[in-house]
Amino acid sequence: MNMLREIASAFVVLFAIIDITGSIPIILDLKAKGRVFKPALATIISTVLIFVFLFLGEAVLGLFNVDISSFAVAGALVIFVIAVEMIFGVEIFKNDGPPDLATIVPLVFPLIAGAGTLTTVLSLRAEYSLLSVSIAILLNMGVVYAVLRYLPWVEKVLGKAGIYILRKFFGIILLAMAVKLFASNLSGLIQ
């Protein structure tokens, strides 16, 4: 039962941070501008990138002499900023990638596997078991693929109001998670 709770919690946090439903307007705008992306390729590259960071992120941090608690606190701050973007409708992170690489930029990075997602994965690893986080990642990538594959249908079902409400709701969830991550890892830093 504890593992199911961990998976559910990690899934919700990743779902909110990836915010594929909140990215629908951005993705539709890309399509309207003639940019082509491949849903399966975007999902595979994102999944590989997230798992590489999940398993090697700690080693990479070790090269810079940064521990997981420090990274989790930094991640909490990034999650906080993303939550502020979602709740208040402001843009802090800019989308300034090359226009001819829509599958990779901006779809994989920064929309799906951006700094917020990678930071969150390591932060979740500090909170939950590796298996729970891995399952949550795979479930989220399934959702990402479904949304990308069936984009017009998803937009029609959710509507503008539904997308707006989901974005605000998950912004609040992220804000609460940022506070929790900050509080639970700050004591480790102080010691």
Backbone bond lengths (Angstrom), bond angles and torsions (degrees), N, CA, C in turn:
res aa  C-N    CA-C-N  psi(-1)  N-CA   C-N-CA  omega(-1)  CA-C   N-CA-C  phi
1 M - - - 1.449 - - 1.533 110.77 -
2 N 1.345 116.25 -37.96 1.464 120.25 178.93 1.524 110.79 -64.57
3 M 1.347 116.49 -37.92 1.462 119.86 179.95 1.532 110.45 -66.82
4 L 1.332 117.11 -40.58 1.464 120.29 177.58 1.524 110.70 -61.74
5 R 1.320 116.12 -38.27 1.467 120.25 178.18 1.535 109.86 -65.79
6 E 1.331 116.84 -41.89 1.468 120.91 177.99 1.526 111.19 -62.71
7 I 1.339 116.44 -45.12 1.468 120.64 -179.92 1.520 109.68 -62.06
8 A 1.337 116.33 -46.17 1.470 120.28 -179.29 1.526 110.96 -61.91
9 S 1.318 116.15 -44.10 1.463 120.16 -179.33 1.528 111.19 -65.07
10 A 1.335 116.82 -46.81 1.466 121.26 179.09 1.530 110.27 -63.77
11 F 1.338 116.69 -38.91 1.466 120.45 178.72 1.525 110.88 -61.34
12 V 1.327 116.61 -47.68 1.468 120.51 -177.49 1.528 110.65 -63.32
13 V 1.324 116.50 -42.63 1.466 119.33 179.66 1.522 110.61 -63.37
14 L 1.334 116.92 -47.24 1.468 119.72 179.08 1.526 111.62 -65.06
15 F 1.331 116.50 -39.21 1.456 120.23 177.96 1.524 110.52 -59.44
16 A 1.322 114.91 -41.83 1.466 119.53 -179.82 1.524 111.46 -69.88
17 I 1.319 117.26 -39.70 1.464 119.71 -176.33 1.533 110.81 -74.87
18 I 1.326 117.52 -39.72 1.461 120.32 176.55 1.525 108.78 -67.69
19 D 1.327 115.88 -39.33 1.470 123.30 174.26 1.523 112.03 49.32
20 I 1.342 115.83 51.26 1.460 119.65 -178.65 1.524 111.14 -64.71
21 T 1.331 117.90 -33.42 1.468 119.44 177.85 1.524 110.49 -70.30
22 G 1.323 116.81 -37.55 1.459 120.34 177.11 1.518 112.49 -70.25
23 S 1.340 115.59 -20.28 1.468 120.18 178.75 1.525 112.46 -86.02
24 I 1.326 117.76 -6.95 1.466 120.75 -178.18 1.524 111.99 -53.22
25 P 1.352 118.99 -46.60 1.471 117.54 178.68 1.531 113.38 -60.35
26 I 1.333 116.89 -36.51 1.469 121.19 178.80 1.526 109.87 -67.05
27 I 1.334 116.21 -43.68 1.461 121.22 -178.91 1.533 110.51 -66.18
28 L 1.339 116.68 -40.83 1.466 120.38 177.15 1.532 110.80 -63.54
29 D 1.320 116.00 -36.99 1.461 120.33 177.59 1.527 110.32 -65.11
30 L 1.332 117.05 -39.18 1.475 120.64 175.94 1.523 110.61 -59.87
31 K 1.350 115.85 -45.28 1.462 119.93 179.66 1.521 110.96 -63.35
32 A 1.338 116.66 -40.49 1.466 121.11 179.95 1.528 111.24 -63.46
33 K 1.330 116.63 -29.52 1.471 120.99 179.38 1.534 111.97 -86.80
34 G 1.338 116.31 6.90 1.460 120.60 176.38 1.512 114.81 84.42
35 R 1.307 118.13 9.79 1.471 120.33 178.50 1.528 109.32 -80.27
36 V 1.303 115.56 135.11 1.460 121.25 -176.78 1.524 109.06 -106.17
37 F 1.326 115.99 136.92 1.463 120.40 174.83 1.516 109.25 -137.34
38 K 1.324 115.19 155.05 1.459 121.16 -178.26 1.535 108.36 -111.62
39 P 1.342 117.65 113.35 1.468 120.65 -176.66 1.530 114.36 -55.12
40 A 1.343 117.58 -46.46 1.464 119.88 -177.90 1.530 111.17 -65.15
41 L 1.331 117.08 -44.94 1.461 120.81 -179.83 1.529 111.21 -63.52
42 A 1.320 116.54 -43.17 1.466 120.57 178.80 1.527 110.94 -61.28
43 T 1.328 116.91 -40.69 1.467 121.41 -179.93 1.523 111.18 -67.78
44 I 1.324 116.94 -44.20 1.472 120.92 -179.15 1.534 110.63 -64.04
45 I 1.323 116.96 -48.51 1.468 119.95 -179.31 1.529 110.64 -62.10
46 S 1.322 116.89 -42.08 1.467 120.67 178.67 1.523 111.35 -62.16
47 T 1.334 116.58 -44.93 1.463 121.37 -179.55 1.516 110.88 -61.45
48 V 1.332 116.93 -46.54 1.470 121.13 179.68 1.531 110.08 -61.44
49 L 1.320 116.83 -47.00 1.464 121.12 -179.15 1.529 111.82 -59.99
50 I 1.325 116.31 -43.42 1.473 120.34 -179.35 1.528 110.32 -66.41
51 F 1.341 117.34 -43.37 1.469 119.49 -179.98 1.531 111.92 -68.36
52 V 1.319 117.72 -37.64 1.464 120.00 176.05 1.526 109.25 -59.21
53 F 1.318 116.27 -44.77 1.458 119.30 179.70 1.521 111.51 -68.20
54 L 1.350 116.91 -36.12 1.470 120.39 178.26 1.525 110.88 -59.84
55 F 1.356 116.84 -43.81 1.460 120.10 -175.15 1.532 113.58 -89.70
56 L 1.312 117.80 -32.77 1.462 119.90 -176.36 1.517 113.38 -106.97
57 G 1.312 116.45 -8.17 1.466 120.36 -178.07 1.517 112.65 -58.07
58 E 1.333 116.22 -40.11 1.466 120.49 -179.86 1.531 110.94 -65.54
59 A 1.344 116.60 -40.03 1.469 120.59 177.86 1.528 110.44 -65.32
60 V 1.330 115.39 -41.00 1.470 119.63 178.04 1.525 109.43 -62.92
61 L 1.312 116.36 -42.37 1.465 120.00 177.78 1.534 110.74 -62.36
62 G 1.334 115.92 -37.54 1.454 120.50 178.55 1.519 112.40 -60.24
63 L 1.332 116.72 -34.04 1.464 120.43 176.91 1.527 111.30 -60.56
64 F 1.322 115.69 -30.45 1.469 120.96 -179.71 1.527 112.12 -99.91
65 N 1.352 115.60 8.93 1.464 122.05 178.98 1.536 112.53 59.16
66 V 1.346 115.32 42.23 1.460 121.74 178.42 1.522 107.57 -116.22
67 D 1.341 117.84 129.35 1.459 120.74 178.99 1.528 110.86 -91.15
68 I 1.343 115.34 169.17 1.468 121.55 -177.12 1.526 111.44 -61.60
69 S 1.337 117.83 -39.86 1.470 119.94 -179.51 1.527 111.22 -61.83
70 S 1.326 116.60 -42.07 1.464 120.31 177.83 1.524 110.53 -63.27
71 F 1.339 115.24 -44.04 1.457 119.58 179.77 1.524 111.33 -66.24
72 A 1.350 116.23 -36.44 1.465 120.47 178.44 1.526 110.62 -64.51
73 V 1.336 117.69 -40.48 1.465 120.74 177.33 1.529 109.49 -65.83
74 A 1.332 116.70 -43.40 1.465 119.86 176.75 1.531 109.65 -62.26
75 G 1.326 116.29 -41.14 1.459 121.04 177.13 1.516 112.06 -62.26
76 A 1.321 116.02 -38.41 1.471 120.22 177.56 1.524 110.34 -60.87
77 L 1.323 116.20 -38.53 1.469 119.66 178.61 1.529 111.25 -67.58
78 V 1.348 117.19 -39.76 1.467 120.89 177.34 1.529 109.95 -65.06
79 I 1.336 116.47 -44.41 1.465 120.97 178.36 1.528 110.02 -61.13
80 F 1.320 116.30 -39.52 1.471 121.20 177.81 1.536 110.50 -59.09
81 V 1.322 116.61 -45.98 1.465 120.86 -179.62 1.531 110.61 -63.73
82 I 1.346 117.33 -42.53 1.462 120.63 178.58 1.529 110.33 -63.45
83 A 1.335 116.57 -40.02 1.467 120.59 177.38 1.527 110.50 -61.96
84 V 1.323 116.81 -41.01 1.470 120.84 178.23 1.532 109.70 -62.05
85 E 1.340 116.79 -42.31 1.468 120.46 176.47 1.529 110.96 -57.44
86 M 1.335 115.49 -46.87 1.460 120.54 -176.38 1.526 112.14 -67.72
87 I 1.315 116.75 -41.89 1.467 120.68 -175.67 1.522 111.62 -74.76
88 F 1.316 116.69 -45.10 1.464 120.34 -173.17 1.527 114.50 -98.21
89 G 1.362 116.71 -2.99 1.455 119.92 176.22 1.516 114.22 67.49
90 V 1.327 116.87 32.60 1.461 120.78 177.15 1.524 108.62 -105.78
91 E 1.330 117.49 154.29 1.458 121.17 177.33 1.521 109.02 -108.06
92 I 1.329 114.80 116.56 1.462 120.58 178.75 1.531 109.01 -106.20
93 F 1.353 116.17 -44.85 1.453 121.18 176.93 1.525 108.31 -86.21
94 K 1.315 117.58 125.56 1.462 122.44 -176.88 1.527 111.09 -92.45
95 N 1.335 116.52 145.88 1.459 122.99 176.70 1.526 107.82 -101.73
96 D 1.339 116.78 94.43 1.460 119.80 -175.26 1.534 112.98 -126.58
97 G 1.346 116.65 34.77 1.457 121.01 179.73 1.513 112.59 -80.48
98 P 1.354 117.53 170.11 1.469 121.60 179.03 1.533 111.30 -61.66
99 P 1.339 117.67 138.31 1.467 120.62 -174.98 1.526 115.51 -71.86
100 D 1.340 118.74 -19.07 1.462 120.67 -174.52 1.528 114.71 -93.33
101 L 1.306 117.81 6.38 1.463 121.40 -179.36 1.528 111.20 -120.77
102 A 1.317 118.34 53.82 1.463 122.37 -172.07 1.530 113.73 -60.66
103 T 1.346 118.55 -34.67 1.467 118.72 179.69 1.520 110.38 -66.24
104 I 1.327 116.72 -43.75 1.466 120.43 -178.35 1.525 110.18 -83.44
105 V 1.325 116.75 -54.69 1.465 121.88 -178.96 1.517 107.28 -122.80
106 P 1.282 122.23 120.00 1.459 128.07 11.17 1.520 114.72 -100.94
107 L 1.363 118.91 3.79 1.459 119.47 -172.65 1.530 112.71 -66.07
108 V 1.341 117.56 -59.29 1.469 119.02 179.15 1.525 109.82 -68.14
109 F 1.330 115.12 -52.73 1.466 119.29 179.60 1.511 108.09 -128.34
110 P 1.302 120.47 118.73 1.456 128.48 17.93 1.530 115.73 -105.24
111 L 1.360 119.38 0.04 1.468 118.39 -172.93 1.529 114.19 -67.43
112 I 1.330 118.64 -47.97 1.466 120.02 -175.92 1.529 110.89 -94.28
113 A 1.322 117.23 -58.28 1.466 121.63 -176.45 1.521 109.89 -110.59
114 G 1.299 115.86 55.70 1.455 121.04 -179.99 1.512 112.37 -85.21
115 A 1.303 114.77 -172.79 1.472 120.83 -178.17 1.525 110.98 -58.42
116 G 1.317 116.68 -39.40 1.468 120.41 -179.96 1.514 111.70 -62.52
117 T 1.344 116.98 -44.11 1.468 121.20 -179.80 1.527 110.61 -65.54
118 L 1.318 116.73 -46.38 1.470 120.02 -178.25 1.521 111.18 -64.73
119 T 1.312 116.23 -40.85 1.461 120.27 177.53 1.521 110.07 -64.20
120 T 1.320 116.23 -42.08 1.460 121.13 -178.88 1.519 111.51 -64.55
121 V 1.338 117.33 -39.43 1.465 120.97 179.72 1.528 110.47 -59.21
122 L 1.324 117.48 -45.66 1.464 119.47 178.37 1.522 111.20 -68.99
123 S 1.316 116.78 -36.73 1.454 119.98 177.71 1.526 110.47 -63.85
124 L 1.329 116.87 -41.73 1.467 120.76 178.08 1.520 111.09 -66.09
125 R 1.331 115.66 -35.30 1.469 119.01 178.35 1.531 110.90 -63.53
126 A 1.322 116.52 -30.20 1.464 120.26 176.90 1.528 111.07 -72.90
127 E 1.342 117.48 -22.28 1.466 122.76 -176.63 1.525 113.43 -98.34
128 Y 1.341 117.69 -39.29 1.464 122.70 -170.19 1.521 111.42 -123.91
129 S 1.348 115.44 170.44 1.461 119.77 178.97 1.526 110.32 -68.97
130 L 1.316 115.13 154.17 1.461 121.93 179.80 1.530 110.98 -60.15
131 L 1.335 116.70 -39.30 1.457 121.08 -179.86 1.530 110.86 -65.04
132 S 1.327 117.22 -43.50 1.470 120.76 179.49 1.522 111.17 -61.78
133 V 1.318 116.84 -44.24 1.464 121.23 179.84 1.526 110.14 -65.77
134 S 1.334 117.35 -40.88 1.467 121.42 179.71 1.526 111.27 -62.11
135 I 1.328 116.61 -44.43 1.467 120.76 178.90 1.530 109.72 -64.05
136 A 1.326 116.53 -42.15 1.470 120.66 179.09 1.532 111.02 -61.74
137 I 1.334 117.00 -38.27 1.472 121.03 177.92 1.528 109.83 -63.78
138 L 1.338 116.67 -48.43 1.466 120.39 -178.45 1.528 111.54 -62.52
139 L 1.333 117.33 -41.07 1.468 120.24 177.46 1.528 110.66 -62.40
140 N 1.319 116.61 -42.62 1.465 120.32 178.70 1.517 111.88 -64.91
141 M 1.318 117.53 -38.50 1.462 120.10 179.31 1.528 110.39 -67.24
142 G 1.339 116.94 -30.98 1.466 120.46 173.33 1.524 110.82 -63.46
143 V 1.321 116.26 -42.92 1.466 121.06 177.61 1.536 110.17 -64.97
144 V 1.328 116.59 -43.63 1.466 121.06 179.60 1.529 109.88 -58.21
145 Y 1.336 116.86 -48.09 1.461 120.14 -179.90 1.527 110.81 -60.36
146 A 1.333 116.81 -46.11 1.464 120.58 -178.44 1.533 110.88 -60.50
147 V 1.326 116.90 -43.89 1.465 120.01 -179.59 1.521 110.53 -64.93
148 L 1.336 117.80 -44.98 1.464 120.63 179.82 1.525 111.76 -65.40
149 R 1.312 115.45 -41.03 1.477 120.67 -177.64 1.522 111.42 -68.17
150 Y 1.330 116.49 -40.82 1.463 121.03 -175.91 1.523 111.48 -112.41
151 L 1.325 116.38 40.70 1.460 123.20 -174.86 1.535 114.54 -54.11
152 P 1.317 119.89 -50.25 1.475 118.82 -179.18 1.535 112.23 -61.72
153 W 1.321 116.37 -39.39 1.467 120.70 179.47 1.524 110.99 -66.13
154 V 1.346 117.17 -44.50 1.465 121.81 179.30 1.527 110.33 -60.24
155 E 1.331 115.69 -43.95 1.461 119.45 179.46 1.530 111.04 -61.83
156 K 1.315 115.26 -40.85 1.464 120.16 -179.66 1.533 111.05 -65.81
157 V 1.322 116.81 -43.27 1.465 121.37 -178.44 1.530 111.29 -67.21
158 L 1.328 117.07 -48.87 1.468 120.47 -177.76 1.524 112.44 -74.04
159 G 1.303 116.37 -38.54 1.459 119.89 -176.24 1.522 110.71 70.05
160 K 1.316 116.19 168.43 1.467 120.47 -179.81 1.527 111.54 -61.91
161 A 1.329 116.53 -40.43 1.464 120.49 -179.49 1.529 111.30 -65.86
162 G 1.337 116.68 -41.21 1.466 120.65 179.74 1.520 112.34 -63.98
163 I 1.326 116.31 -42.46 1.467 121.08 178.28 1.527 109.60 -63.87
164 Y 1.311 116.41 -43.16 1.476 121.63 179.49 1.533 110.51 -61.02
165 I 1.332 116.62 -47.21 1.469 121.20 -178.60 1.526 110.85 -63.86
166 L 1.346 117.42 -44.60 1.472 120.39 178.54 1.526 111.51 -60.00
167 R 1.316 116.17 -42.27 1.471 120.61 -179.63 1.532 110.58 -61.25
168 K 1.326 117.43 -44.95 1.467 120.84 -179.64 1.527 110.91 -68.04
169 F 1.339 116.91 -43.39 1.461 121.21 -179.08 1.531 110.87 -60.47
170 F 1.340 116.58 -48.61 1.456 119.33 -179.14 1.527 111.99 -72.20
171 G 1.308 117.82 -21.72 1.461 120.49 171.68 1.522 111.10 -62.80
172 I 1.334 116.05 -43.16 1.475 120.64 177.67 1.529 110.70 -64.95
173 I 1.338 116.77 -42.27 1.478 120.92 177.65 1.532 109.57 -58.92
174 L 1.330 116.73 -46.10 1.463 120.51 179.75 1.514 111.89 -62.42
175 L 1.317 116.64 -40.39 1.464 120.57 179.23 1.521 110.49 -60.44
176 A 1.326 116.39 -44.72 1.468 120.95 178.35 1.532 110.79 -63.60
177 M 1.335 117.05 -40.79 1.462 120.77 179.35 1.525 110.75 -66.45
178 A 1.325 117.85 -37.50 1.467 121.40 178.30 1.520 110.19 -62.01
179 V 1.321 116.34 -43.24 1.466 120.73 178.84 1.529 110.12 -63.29
180 K 1.346 116.65 -43.60 1.469 120.99 179.87 1.527 111.15 -63.13
181 L 1.340 116.87 -47.89 1.467 120.52 179.52 1.525 111.52 -60.60
182 F 1.314 115.78 -42.86 1.459 120.98 -179.86 1.528 110.09 -61.66
183 A 1.322 116.58 -50.30 1.460 121.52 -177.00 1.526 112.26 -64.31
184 S 1.345 116.90 -43.16 1.462 118.95 -175.84 1.514 113.60 -74.09
185 N 1.324 118.57 -23.21 1.463 120.47 -178.37 1.527 113.31 -102.86
186 L 1.310 117.61 -15.97 1.455 120.95 -179.10 1.535 111.46 -65.61
187 S 1.335 116.17 -38.00 1.475 119.04 -178.91 1.528 111.09 -62.76
188 G 1.346 117.16 -35.38 1.470 121.23 177.01 1.516 111.99 -65.11
189 L 1.320 116.99 -33.35 1.454 121.21 178.86 1.518 111.64 -72.88
190 I 1.321 116.04 -39.30 1.469 120.96 -177.68 1.518 110.66 -65.61
191 Q 1.339 117.09 -36.23 1.460 120.78 179.48 1.500 109.30 -74.11
